[in-house]
Amino acid sequence: MLVKFNTNGKPNNQTKTVTIKANTESGTESIRIKGFVTPKAKPAAPNA
């Protein structure tokens, strides 16, 4: 299984849930993915 998350515009702590349909007793299973997205560095102000 491959799960991708687009981090554009989503800095700092992130929590995502992936629901999986499977042949288990309940029929669905969920996994939670937690991570930290490092914000992009802001460009330096031009010298005036």
Beta strands, then each sheet from edge to edge (+ up, - down):
strand 1: 12-21
strand 2: 28-37
sheet 1: 1+ 2-
end
